[in-house]
């Protein structure tokens, strides 16, 4: 399969690993921002093949995981109301709110539906004019253009029974928050390629220069990640701090102009709360004044919900890269995919889910890697 198999080649992986081992002379800590990259790293055991001096820190790049608890509770409140069809991607249905999840609401009679696109929800609004159709619009810059297009189309079609519950977040302000945190250990970043395919790379050079960290835009296959690591450690070892695009097959410097125009029309930048992290200035989007009538939070008057995270769940520390999932006492015991305490255990991009799925219970090698580890054993 073009652009997949080519980036899982064991011989090329071995060469990249050899070069990384030959380059690293000092301890370094890199953060992969994206949860999809985290899953690829853990699935293939990439972190265990790198030099001992090189640590990969898992960042807050899981959109489900960083959706605040109060927004989850707002979704549950709206979804339980009569006359509402509540639409969401499937990975949100088992994310725990304060006392239940969307699956529970569905089981109790709420009309909760899994869709594969916000345009599916728009179609439901056209087919059911007697219902209020709400789409749960979460995610980073990657999913925002499609959600913007859906509400743009709703206004064009004159649909007054369609709205978005918006919880969009932006990566660059999160990088800023990470680098200014007192406990920060991050010395370089692997930036999310799909985000940059939409937004481009223009926001990153200033961050790299101000915080003196390399930022390498990276894909998601094993060779993508290894090439991103290789470029980042080369910069670190040579005292450099610039932005590099290691994902040119998908990312251009100016991003996707059509998507950017749609975002600028429909959304405006706003402060956002991140689950487990807190409020980050200018780190999200909300509907602009022209589209405020499609804001489900105001349409259903759920702006006053306040919540408190369970003390036993350390997902916030996992999201900030302060601990690994296995350092949480609840991991694999009180907290499992069947009995999750936090979103990091149920999301398809959550770090806790990756560690559990690939049996990283006690730091054991991950089984089932698509790249045979005996062929990737680096030269020490």
N, C-alpha and C positions, 0 to 999 in steps of 0.2 A: 504494500500500500504506500503510494508516494507520500513523502514527508512524514512517514511514521517508521517503517522498517529501517529506513536509512539512518535514523537517529537512535537506533538500538544496536548498532554494530559493536560486537565485543572487542574486536581488534582496535577499532578507533577509540573505544572507551579505555582500553588498556594504555594506549599511547597518551591519552589525555591525563590519565591518572599518574603515569610515570612522570609526565612533565610537571604536574602539580606537586608531586613528592619531591622532585628535584628543585623546585622553586622555593618551597616553604622552608624557612630557616628559623622562624620565630612563631610564637603563639598568635593566632589571629581568630577573630570571631566575625562571621558573616551572617546576616539575616536574610533568609528568603521571605519575601513579603507575602507571597501568595500561598493559600492553602492547597491549591492544586499542585504547586511545586513541592510542598511538604509531603503530600501523599506519594508523589513520584520518588522523592528522596527516600522515604521510609520503605516503600514497596520494593525498591531495587537495592536497598541497603547501601546507598551511595555514601551516607554519612559515615558508615563503618569502614568504607574503603579509602577514605581520605586520611591524610596524615594525622597523627594524634594531636599535633599542635593546632590543627585547624578545626574549629567548632562551627557547626551550622545551628543557628538560633532560629526557632520557628516564630514567625511574625503574626500580626493580626489580620492576615489577608484572607480570612474566611468570612464572607458577607453574612451568612446565617449566624455565625458565632458572635459577631459584633453588633447584631441587631439588639437594641436595649430591651431589657425585661419589660419596661413600661409600654414599649411599642408592641411587644408580643401580647401583653394583657389587653391593649386596645384592639388588636386583631381579634382576640377571643371574644371581647365584648361585642364587637360589630358582628362577627360571624354567628353569634348566638341569637341575634335579633330576628324576629319574623319578617318575611318579605325581602330578605337579603340572600343573594348568592355570593358567597365569599370564595374568591379564586386565588390560588397560590401554586407555586412550584412545590413538588412533592417533598423536598427536603425541609420545608418549614413545618410540616404537619406534626412532627414528633418533638419539636423544640419546646421544652417545658416553659410555661408561664408560671405565675405565682402558685396556682393550684390545679392546673390542667393544661392540656394542649389542644391543638385543632382537631386531632383525632377524637378526643373526648367530646368536643363540641359537636362533631359530626355524629358520633354515637348517640348523643343526647337529642338529636333531631335537627341540628343546624345543617343548612345546605352549603357544605364545604366541598369544593371541587378542585381537583388537581388539573392544571392546564400546563401546556408546554410553551406557551407564548402569551404575552399580554393581549395580542390580537385575538386569541381564543376567548379571552374574557370579553373583549369588545364585541365579538360575534354573539356571545350569550346575551349581552345587553340589547342587541338588536332583536334577538329572538324572543326575549322576555321583557317587553316594555313595562309590564306590571311589577317587575322586580327591580330592586336596587342591586347592581352588580359592582362588587368591589374587588380590585386586584391589589394584592400585597406586593408593592414595588420596593424590593430591597436590592442591595448589591452595590458593587463598586462601579467605576466608570464603564465597565464592560456591558452591563445590562441596562444602564440608564437610557441610552438612545432608543432602544425598542420601547421602553416604557413611555418615554417622551412622545414617540410616534403614536402610541395608542391613544393617549389623551388628546394629542393634536387631532387625530382622526375623529375622536368622539365629539370634539367641538365642531369640526367641519360638518359632521353628519347631524348635528343638533341633538345628540343623545344626552338627555339630562338624568339618565338613570345609571350612569357609569362614573366611577371615581377611583382614585388611587389612594391607598394608605402608604405613604412614602417614608422610606428609611434608607435613602441613598447616602453613601459615604465616599470620600475621596482619599486617594493614597498619599499625595505629597504632604498634606497637613499631618497625616499619621506619622510619616517619616520624621517630620519636624518634632512632633511630640515625643517620639522615641529617642531622638538624639538629645533632647533637652531634659530628659528624665534623669534624676540624680543617680539611679542605679544602672544607667545605660552602659552596656559592654560592647555594643555593636561598632565595628570598625569598617564595615562595608555592606553594601546591599546588592541582592539579586532582585531587580525590579520585575514586576509582573508583565510579561509580554502582551497578554490580551488587553490589559488596561492601556498600555502604550499604543496598541494598534488603533485604539479609539482616540486617545488624547495626544499622542505623539510624545516627544521627550522634552519639550521646551521648559517644563516646570522643574526639571531635575538639575541642570547645571548650577543654578544658584545654590541649591541645597548641598550639592557635592562640594562646591567651593567653600561655602560658609562653615560647614561642619568637617571639612577635610576628609571626606570619605569617598571611595569609589562607588559608583552606582552603575551596575551592568544590567541592561535589559536582557532578559533571559526567557527562553521557552520552557517547555514542560517535559520533553522527552529526556532520557538519561544523558545523551550527548549534549543537548541544549544546556542542561544544568551543569555538567562538567566543564563545558566551554565557558559558561558564565563564571564558575569558580576559578578556572584557570586565569581568566582575564582579571578578575578581582584581586587574586593573590599576587599576580604580577605587578599590579599597581601598588598594592600595599608594600611589597618588598622593595619597590623603587621609590617610595615616598610620593606617589602620585594620587590624585583625587579628581577624576573626571568622569563624565558619562560616556559609556560605550554601548553600542547597539549590537548585541550578539544574537539578535533575532530578526535579521533584515528581511527574511522571507515573509514576515507579517507586519513589521513595524517600520513606519516612516517617521522622519523627524516632525512633520506637520500633522501626523495622525490621519484621521478620517474627516475631511472638511465637511462633508454632508452631515455626519453624525454630530459634529461640533456645532454646526448651525442649528440643528434641532434642539440640542441641549440648551443653547443660549436662548432660544425662543421660549422654551417651556419651563425651564428651571432657573432658579437663582441660588447663589451660594449662601449657605447658612451654617451656623454653629450646629454641631451634632453631638449627642451622647453616644459613646461606644460601650457596649456591654463589657464590664470588667475593667474598663480603662477610665471612663469618665468623659467629661465634656472637652472636645477639641475644637478650638475656634476655626471657623470657615472650612470645616471638614466634611460638609455634606451639601445636599441640595434639598430644596423644597420647591413646590410649584410657585411660579411667578404670579404676580397680581392678575395677569391676563387669564390664568388658568386656575385661580384659587377656588373657583366654584366647583372644581373637580377634586378637591382635597377631602378625602373621607374622614380625616380626623376632625375637621370642622363640621362637615355635613352631619356627622352622627354625634357631635358634641362629646367627644371622649378625651378632651384635652387635659382633664384634671386628674388622670390616673397617676398614682405614685406607688412605687414598689421598693422592695429591699431584697438584695441577693441572698441566697442561703449561705450561711457562714462556712459550711463544710466544703462547698465547691470552690476550688482554686482556679477555675477556668480563666479568670482575669489575669492571674499571674502567668498562665500558659500563653495567653494571647499577647502579653507584653514581652514574652521571651525570657521571663525571670526564672521559670522552672520548666523542666520537662514534664510531660504528663505523668510519668511513673513516679515523680516526686510528690504527687498528691496522694494522701492516704486513702482517699475514696476510689482512686482509679482501679478498675477491674474488680472491685469488691462491691461497695455500695453504689458505685457509678459504673454502669455497663450500657451498651446500646439498647438493651431492653428496659433498663431502669436508669435513664440518664438524669444526672443532676444539673448538667449544663449543656449548652448547644455544642460545645466542642466535642462531645461524645456522640452526637447524632448527625451532625452535618457531614455531607460527603466530602467536605474540605477541612473538617476539624482535625486538629493535631491529635487530640485524644482518640478520636475514631481511627486515625491512621495507626497509632501505636497499638490499639486493641485489635484492629483488623489484621495487621501483619505481625501479631504476636510479639510485640516488643514489650513484654511484661516485665522482664528483668534485663533488658539490654541484649537479648539474644538476637542472633542474625535473623533477618527477615527471610522467610521461605518464599518460594514461588517467584523469585525475581526472573524477569524475562531475559536478563543478561546473566549467563552462568557465572557465579562468583569465582569459580576456580580459574576461569579465563580472565577475570578482572583483577586477580590478586596482584597488587602493585609491588614494584621493586622498593624495598624498604631502605 
